[in-house]
Amino acid sequence: MDYGLYRYDEPYARPVRRRINYFAWTVAILLLTGFAFAAWLGSFYIFSQPERPDSYRILQKLHKIEPPKRFELTAAPAGEFLSAKQLYDRYNAMGSAELTKTNAELTRNYIRNFQQVRGLVPYVVGRYVIMEARELSSSDLFTSGMVALTDSIENGELLMEHLYPAEPPTVPLIKQTLTTGLELKLDRAHDLSAVIHVERFPDGRIMLTSVPLLYGTYTVMRGTGTFSLEPPLSLNLEGGWPLFKEQARLRGEMHYAQFRQGAPRPQAQAQVAIPGFAPSGTPPPAENQLVRVEAAKAVTPPPIVQVQPKKGKAGAKATPTPKGKLAKGKPTPQPSASATPIVVAEKSTPASAPPAPAPIAQTSPPPAPVKKPTPALPAATQSAPEVALAQPVETPVRAQPVQPGAPDMGTLASTTGGGSWKTFPPGKMPLGRLIATGDLKEIADRGAAGERIYLKGQFVVNFSDANRAVLRPRGKLTDSVLHFGAAPTRIIVEFPTGYTPPPPGSTVSRDESRPLEITEVRKQEDGQLNVFAREIMQ
C-alpha cells in the first residue's frame, strides 16, 4: 500500500482546529439586538400614534384598527357640552405646541372609537348658519358624504366645518338640503357632534371640525325630505386637515357675504321699552332649521296573563295566589271601583305576608264597577281573575308577570324606571357567583341558569340620569389597541328610589363586598354585550 497516496486518510492523523471569529459573532449579535430594539420602538410608534397617515395605513393592513362606529345617545363617550364662546376661549388660549398636541389627541380618540379617553370629549352645542357646502371626494380625509362650512351665530370669531358622512346614493339629497343660509341647531338632548380637529387662523379666528357620533337622520323644519348618515368605512389621512382648505374657505366666505347682501332681511318686531330692563340681544328664531329626527319604534305592549277559571263547587270563591291558597278563614280582598295605585307584582311568601290585606295588581282586564255586593254565583257562570299580592312603589312601572318557583331576590329589575327592592350591607348579600367582566361572554352564551350572579371590577361612567347609569369596563391601553380581552361591554345599572347615580366621567370600583347584581346579559349581532344590573348595596 502506498502511504504517500493516501496520507490524508490516516485514521490517526491529528484533526485541523479552526479558529472562532468572535468579532463577527459580536457584530451579528449587536445587529440583531438593534433590529429587535428598532422593531419594538417602531411598533410602539405605530400603535400609539394611529393618527399619522403611515401608522394608520400599517394598522389597516394588519387589521388592528376598527372603522368608526355608530354610538347611541345613552352609550356615547362621556363628554362636556360647550357653547361657541367656551370653545373659542378654550382653544384660542392654547399655544402652537399645545394646540398640535390637542389635535393629535382629538383625532386619535376618534380613530380608536373613543376608547381609553383621557378627560371628557368636547361636544358642540349652539346655533350655526351654513355658509358653503361641498361634496367629499376620494382625495379628502372623509371619502364619501358632504361637509358644511358654518359660522356661529353666537360668536362671529368661531367657524365650524360639520361633517355628514353618507353613502354615495344619499349625497344628492344631502346636497339639495344643505343650502347656504340654512341654520344648523345642535342641542345636547338630541345631538352629539364631537370636535376632532381645531384650526387657528392668523387673524385670530378658530375653525372646528366636528362629526356627529350618532350618524342619525336629518330633516329641515320646512321640508319633506330626510337623509341618513353612515359611519365611514375608512379614513384617508393623507387628505390632511382641515377639509375646507384656505382657498375653498375664502371662496365660501365670499359666497356667503354675497348671499347676505342679496337676501331680504326679515323685519324685526318692535320691542316695547320697559323701564329698568335692557332690550334683549338674543337673536330671533330661525325660519328654517336642520334638525335631527328619531325614527319611530314599534311599542310592544306588556304581556297579559290569561287565567282560566278554576272548577269547583257552586258558590265557592276563587282566591289563588302565586304560591298557593290563602289560609282558611282569611277574607279575600275584592277589587274596588276606585282607582288603585300602579304597583309591581311580586311573589309573596307566607312568612312575609302582612296581616292587613295588601293592594291588588290585576293580571287581566278589570271587571265593571260593582255598586253593592251580590250573592255568589255558580262556578259555571262566575270567572274570578287571578290576582297576586303586590308591594306599591313610588314610581309607576309596568307590572311584570310572576315567575313561579323563582327565589325571593331573583326577579329581574326593571330597566325602564326607578324601583324598590331589598338592599344589603356590604358583604351581607345572599350567596351567589362572583364574576369579572371577562366572564360576561360565557353568561351571554349559556344564560344565568337560575343562579344569582354578581359583577365586580372597575368601570367608567358614560351616562347617568335620575335612576340609571351606563358604565363601561376600564381596561388597559394595549387591550383596546390590540383588541385583546372581552368583547365591547356596556353595563346599564339601575338604582333604587332615593339613590344618586355617579356622575359621568367618574370611575366606579366594585369588589366582592360591594358587587352589582346582574339581572340579564344580551349579546348584539356586532358582538357587543349589554349587561343589565342593579344596585343592591346600602
CORZIGI-V504344 format. One record per backbone hydrogen bond with DSSP energy under -0.5 kcal/mol. NH is the residue of the N-H (numbers start at 0). CO is the residue of the C=O. E is the energy in kcal/mol with one decimal. If there is no record, write none. Layout:
nh | co | e
NH | CO | E
NH | CO | E
This chain:
nh | co | e
2 | 0 | -1.0
4 | 1 | -0.5
5 | 1 | -1.0
6 | 3 | -0.6
8 | 5 | -0.9
9 | 6 | -0.8
12 | 9 | -1.6
17 | 15 | -0.5
21 | 19 | -1.4
24 | 20 | -1.7
25 | 21 | -2.2
26 | 22 | -2.2
27 | 23 | -2.3
28 | 24 | -2.4
29 | 25 | -2.3
30 | 26 | -2.2
31 | 27 | -2.3
32 | 28 | -2.5
33 | 29 | -2.4
34 | 30 | -2.3
35 | 31 | -2.5
36 | 32 | -2.5
37 | 33 | -2.6
38 | 34 | -2.4
39 | 35 | -2.2
40 | 36 | -2.4
41 | 37 | -2.7
42 | 38 | -2.4
43 | 39 | -2.1
44 | 40 | -2.5
45 | 41 | -2.4
46 | 42 | -2.7
47 | 43 | -1.9
48 | 44 | -0.8
51 | 48 | -1.3
55 | 51 | -2.7
56 | 52 | -2.0
57 | 53 | -2.0
58 | 54 | -2.5
59 | 55 | -1.8
60 | 56 | -1.8
61 | 57 | -1.9
62 | 59 | -0.8
63 | 58 | -2.5
70 | 212 | -2.4
74 | 71 | -0.8
79 | 120 | -2.2
81 | 79 | -0.6
81 | 122 | -2.8
86 | 82 | -2.4
87 | 83 | -2.3
88 | 84 | -2.6
89 | 85 | -1.9
90 | 86 | -2.2
91 | 87 | -2.0
92 | 88 | -0.9
93 | 90 | -0.5
98 | 94 | -2.4
99 | 95 | -2.0
100 | 96 | -2.2
101 | 97 | -2.3
102 | 98 | -2.4
103 | 99 | -2.0
104 | 100 | -1.9
105 | 101 | -2.5
106 | 102 | -2.4
107 | 103 | -2.2
108 | 104 | -2.2
109 | 105 | -1.6
110 | 106 | -2.3
111 | 107 | -2.1
112 | 109 | -1.3
113 | 108 | -3.7
114 | 111 | -0.5
118 | 116 | -0.7
120 | 77 | -2.0
122 | 79 | -2.9
123 | 192 | -2.5
124 | 81 | -1.8
125 | 185 | -2.4
127 | 183 | -2.8
128 | 150 | -2.5
129 | 181 | -2.8
130 | 148 | -3.5
131 | 148 | -1.5
133 | 146 | -2.2
135 | 144 | -2.5
139 | 136 | -1.5
142 | 140 | -0.6
145 | 163 | -1.8
146 | 133 | -2.1
147 | 161 | -2.5
148 | 131 | -3.6
149 | 147 | -0.6
149 | 159 | -3.4
150 | 128 | -2.4
151 | 157 | -2.1
152 | 126 | -2.3
153 | 126 | -0.6
157 | 154 | -1.5
158 | 205 | -3.2
159 | 149 | -2.2
160 | 207 | -3.1
161 | 147 | -2.6
161 | 159 | -0.7
162 | 209 | -2.4
163 | 145 | -2.8
165 | 143 | -0.8
169 | 166 | -1.4
170 | 166 | -0.7
170 | 167 | -0.9
171 | 167 | -0.5
173 | 169 | -1.8
174 | 170 | -2.7
175 | 171 | -1.7
176 | 172 | -1.3
177 | 173 | -2.8
178 | 176 | -1.7
180 | 129 | -2.9
181 | 178 | -1.7
182 | 287 | -1.1
183 | 127 | -4.6
184 | 182 | -0.5
184 | 289 | -1.2
185 | 125 | -2.8
185 | 183 | -0.6
186 | 184 | -0.6
189 | 186 | -1.1
190 | 186 | -2.9
193 | 191 | -0.8
193 | 210 | -2.1
194 | 121 | -2.1
195 | 208 | -3.0
196 | 208 | -1.0
198 | 206 | -2.8
200 | 204 | -2.6
203 | 200 | -1.9
205 | 156 | -2.2
206 | 198 | -3.1
207 | 158 | -2.3
208 | 196 | -2.3
209 | 160 | -1.9
210 | 193 | -1.8
211 | 162 | -0.6
212 | 191 | -2.8
212 | 210 | -0.5
216 | 292 | -0.8
217 | 226 | -2.8
218 | 290 | -2.4
219 | 224 | -0.6
220 | 288 | -2.0
222 | 219 | -1.1
226 | 217 | -1.9
228 | 215 | -2.0
229 | 164 | -1.7
235 | 140 | -2.8
236 | 234 | -0.8
238 | 235 | -2.1
239 | 236 | -1.0
244 | 242 | -1.0
248 | 244 | -2.8
249 | 245 | -2.5
250 | 246 | -2.1
251 | 247 | -2.0
252 | 248 | -2.5
253 | 249 | -2.1
254 | 250 | -2.1
255 | 251 | -2.1
256 | 252 | -2.1
257 | 253 | -2.1
258 | 254 | -1.9
259 | 255 | -2.3
260 | 256 | -1.7
261 | 257 | -1.9
262 | 258 | -1.9
272 | 270 | -0.5
276 | 273 | -2.0
289 | 182 | -2.8
290 | 218 | -2.7
290 | 288 | -0.6
292 | 216 | -2.9
299 | 297 | -0.6
300 | 298 | -0.6
304 | 302 | -0.5
304 | 362 | -0.6
305 | 303 | -0.6
306 | 304 | -0.6
311 | 309 | -0.5
314 | 376 | -0.9
315 | 312 | -1.6
318 | 316 | -0.6
320 | 323 | -0.7
325 | 318 | -0.7
329 | 326 | -1.6
332 | 330 | -0.5
343 | 390 | -1.0
344 | 342 | -0.5
345 | 388 | -1.1
352 | 348 | -0.6
352 | 349 | -0.5
360 | 387 | -1.2
361 | 359 | -0.6
362 | 385 | -1.0
370 | 368 | -0.5
380 | 377 | -1.3
381 | 377 | -1.2
386 | 319 | -0.6
387 | 360 | -0.9
389 | 358 | -1.1
390 | 343 | -1.1
391 | 389 | -0.5
392 | 341 | -0.6
395 | 393 | -0.5
403 | 401 | -0.7
405 | 402 | -1.5
409 | 406 | -1.0
418 | 494 | -0.5
423 | 535 | -2.9
426 | 512 | -2.0
427 | 424 | -2.2
432 | 451 | -2.9
434 | 432 | -0.5
434 | 453 | -2.5
438 | 435 | -1.5
439 | 436 | -1.2
442 | 438 | -1.4
443 | 439 | -2.4
444 | 440 | -1.8
445 | 441 | -2.4
446 | 442 | -2.2
450 | 447 | -1.6
452 | 517 | -0.5
453 | 432 | -3.3
454 | 515 | -2.6
455 | 434 | -1.9
456 | 509 | -2.8
458 | 507 | -3.1
459 | 471 | -2.9
460 | 505 | -2.6
461 | 459 | -0.5
461 | 469 | -3.1
462 | 469 | -1.3
464 | 467 | -2.5
468 | 492 | -1.9
469 | 462 | -3.2
470 | 468 | -0.6
470 | 490 | -3.2
471 | 459 | -1.8
473 | 457 | -2.7
474 | 472 | -0.9
479 | 475 | -1.6
480 | 476 | -1.9
481 | 477 | -2.7
482 | 478 | -0.9
483 | 478 | -1.2
489 | 528 | -2.7
490 | 470 | -2.8
491 | 489 | -0.6
491 | 530 | -3.3
492 | 468 | -2.9
492 | 490 | -0.7
493 | 532 | -1.9
494 | 466 | -2.8
496 | 418 | -2.3
498 | 495 | -1.9
500 | 498 | -0.6
504 | 460 | -3.2
505 | 502 | -1.5
507 | 458 | -3.1
509 | 456 | -2.6
513 | 510 | -0.6
515 | 454 | -2.1
516 | 533 | -2.0
517 | 452 | -2.2
517 | 515 | -0.6
518 | 531 | -3.2
519 | 531 | -1.7
521 | 529 | -2.8
523 | 527 | -2.9
526 | 523 | -1.3
528 | 487 | -2.8
529 | 521 | -3.2
529 | 527 | -0.5
530 | 489 | -3.1
530 | 528 | -0.6
531 | 519 | -3.2
531 | 529 | -0.5
532 | 491 | -2.6
532 | 530 | -0.6
533 | 516 | -1.9
534 | 493 | -2.2
535 | 533 | -0.5
537 | 423 | -2.7
